[in-house]
Amino acid sequence: MSKHESEADIQLWDLSLSVFNQKENLLRDISRVYGEGLYSDITFLMADDVSLSTNRFMLACRVPYFATMLHGGLPVDQTNNSIPLNCCDSKTFQQILNYVWGEISFSDLNIQSLLDLLEASRFFCLDSLVDGVVEYLQYLLDSQQVEFKDCLTALDFLILHKFTASDLFLKFIDQNLSSISSLPEFDNVSEYSMQALLKYEKTSTEIVLFTALSKWLENKASLPANVRMEMLSCFNLERFTKNDLVNIVFSVAVWKTNFFEAKDICDVLEKHLENQLKQLQAKDKYIGEANKLIDGMHGQIEALHGQIEAQQTTIEESERRIKEALMVLMTQ
């Protein structure tokens, strides 16, 4: 037995199949090489001016981007120098290397680090890692392990970089909009994130969304008029309750922001009043019909009482005749 062999190695023989399985040992050796930093033959200079070295064979095997980049070898005059790689910083690329060499732990990363890893994974064409990060973000949201302010950071990032995963955070923010919109950080949400939130198929009420937008607009005097109009088009005044229109929307939208015309709000209030009148009329009609039904039932009850009284009289008359007949029989 050589010094590199062990009892575990010998036991990997499957004599019936004549197979010597070394997969576990291979993974163990690869992990040891990475952990000890052995056989590094390529160095990258990252966006934060930190250099990281690794093995080009592993990169090419595991990362499609590097398989293309390193195919055919690098020019001789670059093999001993750091190769600039400005797509991410050293901390993010270190996570990419962890993935390349076998294992990456998401639990060690905060939201911003996860987002940076997501962007880098897409850049390097690591679809499985992209999916893994998105699934982990979904898990954090489902288990309520993300702070509200971090959700806003994530939404801005994902919309800016055009990730469909932004829907995960739109849904979460929409479900918790009352609390999230009260945060100071909400005022700094990007215009694009705000528009996405307004256009999202929301579960929050119209007044909650309107209140959130009103707060966001307070320090947005420079917002172009066409953008304001686009945001306005996301609201339907008829979805507001009468009390909300009178107590909140009118005071904010007319006097403070000029968001809606007073006439438009009054028109909707008039519709509310008309609907309320129709409901009252319908109730009156229902009450009238109910009263008629009750009167009819009273008539039926009185008729039943009459029948019962008639039957009682008949019974009494029958009893009287029976008694008279008995008296006659007894005197004979």
C-alpha positions as CSV (number, residue, x, y, z in Angstrom):
1,M,0.0,0.0,0.0
2,S,1.5,3.4,-1.0
3,K,1.6,6.3,1.4
4,H,-1.3,7.9,-0.5
5,E,-3.6,4.9,0.0
6,S,-5.7,4.2,3.0
7,E,-7.9,1.4,4.3
8,A,-10.9,3.4,3.1
9,D,-9.4,3.5,-0.4
10,I,-9.0,-0.3,-0.5
11,Q,-12.6,-0.8,0.7
12,L,-13.8,1.1,-2.4
13,W,-13.2,-2.0,-4.5
14,D,-16.4,-3.6,-5.7
15,L,-15.1,-7.1,-6.5
16,S,-18.3,-8.2,-8.1
17,L,-18.2,-5.4,-10.7
18,S,-14.5,-4.9,-10.8
19,V,-15.0,-1.1,-10.1
20,F,-12.8,1.0,-8.0
21,N,-14.9,4.1,-6.9
22,Q,-12.8,7.1,-6.1
23,K,-15.5,9.8,-6.2
24,E,-15.5,10.5,-2.5
25,N,-11.7,10.7,-2.4
26,L,-11.7,12.9,-5.5
27,L,-14.0,15.4,-3.8
28,R,-11.9,15.2,-0.6
29,D,-8.7,15.9,-2.6
30,I,-10.3,18.8,-4.5
31,S,-11.5,20.3,-1.3
32,R,-8.0,20.0,0.2
33,V,-6.4,21.6,-2.8
34,Y,-8.7,24.6,-2.6
35,G,-8.4,24.9,1.1
36,E,-4.6,24.9,1.0
37,G,-4.4,27.1,-2.1
38,L,-2.4,24.6,-4.1
39,Y,-1.7,24.6,-7.8
40,S,-3.0,28.1,-8.5
41,D,-1.9,29.1,-12.0
42,I,-4.1,32.2,-12.8
43,T,-4.6,35.5,-10.9
44,F,-7.4,38.0,-11.3
45,L,-7.3,41.7,-10.2
46,M,-10.8,42.4,-9.0
47,A,-12.8,45.7,-9.0
48,D,-11.7,46.5,-5.5
49,D,-8.0,46.1,-6.5
50,V,-7.6,42.8,-4.6
51,S,-6.0,39.9,-6.4
52,L,-7.3,36.4,-6.2
53,S,-5.5,33.3,-7.5
54,T,-7.0,29.9,-8.5
55,N,-6.7,27.0,-10.9
56,R,-7.6,27.7,-14.5
57,F,-8.6,24.1,-15.2
58,M,-11.2,24.2,-12.4
59,L,-12.5,27.5,-13.7
60,A,-12.9,26.3,-17.2
61,C,-14.6,23.1,-16.1
62,R,-17.1,24.8,-13.8
63,V,-17.8,28.2,-15.3
64,P,-18.9,28.7,-18.9
65,Y,-17.6,32.2,-19.0
66,F,-14.1,31.1,-18.2
67,A,-14.4,28.0,-20.5
68,T,-14.7,30.5,-23.4
69,M,-12.2,33.0,-22.0
70,L,-9.5,30.5,-21.3
71,H,-10.1,28.2,-24.4
72,G,-6.8,27.9,-26.3
73,G,-4.8,29.4,-23.4
74,L,-3.9,33.0,-22.5
75,P,-1.1,34.9,-24.4
76,V,2.3,34.1,-22.9
77,D,2.9,37.7,-21.8
78,Q,-0.2,37.6,-19.5
79,T,0.2,34.2,-17.8
80,N,2.4,35.7,-15.0
81,N,0.3,38.9,-14.5
82,S,-3.0,39.6,-12.9
83,I,-5.9,39.6,-15.3
84,P,-8.3,42.6,-14.7
85,L,-11.8,41.4,-13.8
86,N,-14.0,44.3,-13.0
87,C,-17.4,42.6,-13.0
88,C,-17.4,42.2,-9.2
89,D,-15.3,42.7,-6.1
90,S,-13.0,40.2,-4.4
91,K,-15.6,39.2,-1.7
92,T,-18.1,38.3,-4.4
93,F,-15.6,36.5,-6.6
94,Q,-14.5,34.5,-3.5
95,Q,-18.0,33.1,-3.3
96,I,-17.9,32.3,-7.0
97,L,-14.7,30.3,-6.3
98,N,-16.4,28.6,-3.4
99,Y,-19.0,27.4,-5.8
100,V,-16.4,26.4,-8.4
101,W,-14.6,24.2,-5.8
102,G,-17.7,22.5,-4.5
103,E,-19.6,24.4,-1.8
104,I,-21.0,27.8,-1.0
105,S,-22.9,28.9,2.1
106,F,-25.7,31.5,1.5
107,S,-26.3,31.8,5.3
108,D,-23.0,33.7,5.7
109,L,-24.2,36.5,3.3
110,N,-26.3,39.5,3.9
111,I,-28.9,40.8,1.4
112,Q,-26.5,43.1,-0.5
113,S,-23.9,40.3,-0.8
114,L,-26.6,37.9,-2.1
115,L,-27.6,40.5,-4.7
116,D,-24.0,41.0,-5.8
117,L,-23.5,37.3,-6.0
118,L,-26.7,37.0,-8.1
119,E,-25.4,39.6,-10.6
120,A,-22.0,38.0,-10.8
121,S,-23.5,34.6,-11.3
122,R,-25.5,35.8,-14.2
123,F,-22.4,37.5,-15.7
124,F,-20.5,34.2,-15.5
125,C,-23.4,32.3,-17.0
126,L,-23.9,30.2,-13.8
127,D,-27.6,29.4,-14.2
128,S,-27.7,26.9,-11.4
129,L,-26.1,29.4,-9.0
130,V,-28.6,32.1,-10.1
131,D,-31.5,29.7,-9.4
132,G,-29.9,28.8,-6.0
133,V,-29.7,32.5,-4.9
134,V,-33.2,33.3,-6.1
135,E,-34.6,30.2,-4.2
136,Y,-32.7,31.3,-1.1
137,L,-34.1,34.8,-1.3
138,Q,-37.6,33.3,-1.6
139,Y,-36.9,31.2,1.5
140,L,-35.8,34.3,3.4
141,L,-39.0,36.2,2.5
142,D,-41.2,33.2,3.3
143,S,-39.7,32.8,6.7
144,Q,-39.8,36.5,7.4
145,Q,-36.0,36.7,7.8
146,V,-35.5,39.9,5.7
147,E,-35.7,43.3,7.3
148,F,-38.1,45.7,5.6
149,K,-35.4,48.2,4.7
150,D,-33.4,45.5,3.0
151,C,-36.4,44.6,0.9
152,L,-36.3,48.1,-0.5
153,T,-32.6,47.8,-1.3
154,A,-33.3,44.5,-3.0
155,L,-36.2,45.8,-5.0
156,D,-34.1,48.7,-6.4
157,F,-31.2,46.4,-7.3
158,L,-33.3,43.8,-9.0
159,I,-35.3,46.3,-11.0
160,L,-32.2,48.2,-12.0
161,H,-30.5,45.0,-13.2
162,K,-33.7,43.6,-14.8
163,F,-34.1,40.5,-12.7
164,T,-37.5,38.7,-12.7
165,A,-36.8,38.0,-9.1
166,S,-38.0,41.5,-8.4
167,D,-41.5,40.0,-8.3
168,L,-40.6,38.2,-5.1
169,F,-39.9,41.5,-3.4
170,L,-42.8,43.4,-5.0
171,K,-45.2,40.8,-3.6
172,F,-43.6,41.0,-0.1
173,I,-43.5,44.8,0.0
174,D,-47.1,45.0,-1.3
175,Q,-48.3,42.7,1.5
176,N,-46.5,44.8,4.1
177,L,-46.8,48.2,2.5
178,S,-48.3,50.0,5.5
179,S,-45.3,49.2,7.6
180,I,-42.7,49.5,4.9
181,S,-43.9,52.9,3.6
182,S,-43.5,54.4,7.0
183,L,-39.7,53.7,7.0
184,P,-37.4,56.7,6.2
185,E,-35.7,54.5,3.6
186,F,-39.0,54.3,1.6
187,D,-38.5,57.9,0.6
188,N,-35.3,57.0,-1.3
189,V,-36.9,54.2,-3.4
190,S,-36.1,54.7,-7.0
191,E,-38.7,56.1,-9.5
192,Y,-38.6,52.8,-11.4
193,S,-39.3,50.7,-8.2
194,M,-42.2,53.0,-7.3
195,Q,-43.7,52.6,-10.7
196,A,-43.3,48.8,-10.6
197,L,-45.0,48.8,-7.2
198,L,-47.9,50.9,-8.5
199,K,-48.4,48.6,-11.5
200,Y,-48.0,45.4,-9.6
201,E,-51.1,43.2,-9.2
202,K,-51.6,44.4,-5.7
203,T,-53.3,42.9,-2.6
204,S,-53.0,46.1,-0.6
205,T,-55.9,48.5,-0.6
206,E,-56.1,51.6,-2.8
207,I,-55.8,53.9,0.1
208,V,-52.7,52.2,1.5
209,L,-51.0,52.5,-1.9
210,F,-52.1,56.1,-2.3
211,T,-50.8,57.0,1.2
212,A,-47.5,55.4,0.4
213,L,-47.2,57.3,-2.9
214,S,-48.1,60.6,-1.3
215,K,-45.3,60.1,1.3
216,W,-42.9,59.2,-1.5
217,L,-43.8,62.3,-3.5
218,E,-43.3,64.8,-0.7
219,N,-39.7,65.4,-1.6
220,K,-40.0,64.8,-5.4
221,A,-40.7,68.3,-6.6
222,S,-38.4,67.7,-9.6
223,L,-40.3,64.6,-10.8
224,P,-41.4,65.2,-14.4
225,A,-45.1,65.9,-14.9
226,N,-45.5,63.0,-17.4
227,V,-44.2,60.6,-14.7
228,R,-46.7,61.9,-12.2
229,M,-49.5,61.4,-14.7
230,E,-48.3,57.9,-15.4
231,M,-48.4,57.2,-11.6
232,L,-51.8,58.8,-11.4
233,S,-53.2,56.5,-14.1
234,C,-52.5,53.5,-11.8
235,F,-55.3,54.7,-9.4
236,N,-59.0,54.4,-9.8
237,L,-60.9,56.8,-7.7
238,E,-63.9,54.6,-7.6
239,R,-61.9,52.0,-5.6
240,F,-61.6,54.4,-2.7
241,T,-64.2,54.3,0.0
242,K,-66.4,57.4,0.5
243,N,-64.7,58.1,3.9
244,D,-61.2,57.7,2.4
245,L,-62.0,60.1,-0.4
246,V,-63.3,62.7,2.1
247,N,-60.8,62.4,4.9
248,I,-57.6,61.5,3.1
249,V,-57.6,61.7,-0.7
250,F,-59.3,65.1,-1.0
251,S,-57.0,66.8,1.5
252,V,-53.8,65.3,0.2
253,A,-54.5,65.0,-3.6
254,V,-56.1,68.4,-4.0
255,W,-54.6,70.7,-1.4
256,K,-51.1,69.3,-1.1
257,T,-50.1,67.5,-4.3
258,N,-52.6,68.6,-7.0
259,F,-52.6,64.9,-7.8
260,F,-56.4,64.7,-8.6
261,E,-58.8,67.4,-9.7
262,A,-61.4,68.3,-7.0
263,K,-64.2,67.8,-9.6
264,D,-63.1,64.3,-10.3
265,I,-63.2,63.4,-6.6
266,C,-66.6,65.2,-6.2
267,D,-67.9,63.2,-9.2
268,V,-66.9,59.9,-7.6
269,L,-68.4,61.0,-4.2
270,E,-71.6,61.7,-6.1
271,K,-71.6,58.2,-7.5
272,H,-71.0,56.9,-4.0
273,L,-73.9,58.8,-2.7
274,E,-76.1,57.6,-5.6
275,N,-75.1,54.0,-4.9
276,Q,-75.8,54.6,-1.2
277,L,-79.2,56.0,-2.0
278,K,-80.0,53.0,-4.3
279,Q,-78.9,50.7,-1.5
280,L,-81.2,52.5,1.0
281,Q,-84.0,52.4,-1.6
282,A,-83.4,48.7,-2.1
283,K,-83.5,48.2,1.7
284,D,-86.7,50.2,1.9
285,K,-88.2,48.1,-0.8
286,Y,-87.1,45.0,0.9
287,I,-88.5,46.2,4.2
288,G,-91.8,47.0,2.5
289,E,-92.0,43.6,0.9
290,A,-91.1,42.0,4.2
291,N,-93.9,44.0,5.9
292,K,-96.4,42.8,3.3
293,L,-95.2,39.3,3.9
294,I,-95.6,39.8,7.6
295,D,-99.1,41.3,7.1
296,G,-100.0,38.3,5.0
297,M,-98.7,35.9,7.6
298,H,-100.7,37.8,10.2
299,G,-103.8,37.2,8.1
300,Q,-103.0,33.6,7.8
301,I,-102.5,33.3,11.5
302,E,-105.8,35.0,12.2
303,A,-107.5,32.7,9.8
304,L,-105.9,29.7,11.6
305,H,-107.1,31.1,14.9
306,G,-110.7,31.3,13.5
307,Q,-110.5,27.7,12.3
308,I,-109.2,26.6,15.7
309,E,-112.0,28.5,17.5
310,A,-114.6,26.9,15.1
311,Q,-113.1,23.5,15.8
312,Q,-113.2,24.2,19.5
313,T,-116.9,25.2,19.3
314,T,-117.7,22.0,17.4
315,I,-115.8,19.9,19.9
316,E,-117.7,21.6,22.8
317,E,-121.1,21.1,21.0
318,S,-120.2,17.4,20.5
319,E,-119.2,17.0,24.1
320,R,-122.6,18.6,25.2
321,R,-124.6,16.2,23.0
322,I,-122.7,13.2,24.3
323,K,-123.5,14.3,27.9
324,E,-127.1,14.7,27.1
325,A,-127.2,11.3,25.4
326,L,-125.6,9.7,28.5
327,M,-128.1,11.4,30.8
328,V,-131.0,10.0,28.7
329,L,-129.5,6.5,28.9
330,M,-129.1,6.7,32.6
331,T,-132.7,7.7,33.3
332,Q,-134.2,4.8,31.3
